[in-house]
Every structure is written in structure tokens, then in C-alpha cells.
Amino acid sequence: MTTPALAPFAPPTPRRSGLHTALLWITRLVMLPQAIAFVLQPISIGSFLQGTWAALDVHLVTGGILVLVTWVTGVCGLALGVVGRHWWLVATSIALGFLTTAQVALGSTRVLVLHIPLGVALVALALWLAVWPWTRGAKGGRQ
């Protein structure tokens, strides 16, 4: 005798712990300003290229701050990834810190052939990491 198939019904989603919820909110709160700072980087360098010299200082200072910020968000992503078993989040959060550090080094040494495309990728990655904690997958839906 076979059991009836319940194909149209999704399996119940597991209930997340209070620690997962707290880490999710912390991650949400740190990833959003990080993404905003990353988006300001091409705007500030574009302003510099248009002739606003002070914008270069903004670009340099923001880049230095982002190195610190990405390591803080990396720790948050690491914690949430381990608790929620989102292993890709662990790797991505840590990679963002390393890549941002490399990005600042490339910009400081004026290796623009790598600095510019890496910057585009970092902005996209930071935006994605800012959006993901608000999705159903982050809350404990599908994994």
C-alpha cells in the first residue's frame, strides 16, 4: 500500500531559534549601511572625475572605512551562516572583507585595470548581501 503524495504542499518550515532571529536582525542592520557606502564609492569618484577634487578624499576615506566595515559584517555573516547553515554566506561574507582590502590596495597603487572591475563586483555583492537578509530564505524558508 502506498501513501498519498502530497506534492502540492510544501514541507513545514523549521522554526528558527531566538539566536538566529537576533543574528538576522544584526546582519540586516549592518549590511544596509555597508551597501550604501559601497554605492557611494562610484558616485564619489565620478564627482572627482567631473572636477570636484574633494570627492577624491571622500572616496579614499570611505574606502578605508569600508575595509573595517566589511570585516565587521563578515563576522556577522559568519555567525548567521553557521547558525542558519548558510555556508555560502560564510564564504561570501569573509570573501567580501578580503576583496575589499585588496580593492583598497589596488586603488592605492593605482592598478585601475583591476580596481575598477573589482569595484563594480563589490558594489553588486554588497547590494545583494543587503537584500538577502530580508528574503524568505534568510528567515528560514527554503535553504
Beta strands, then each sheet from edge to edge (+ up, - down):
end
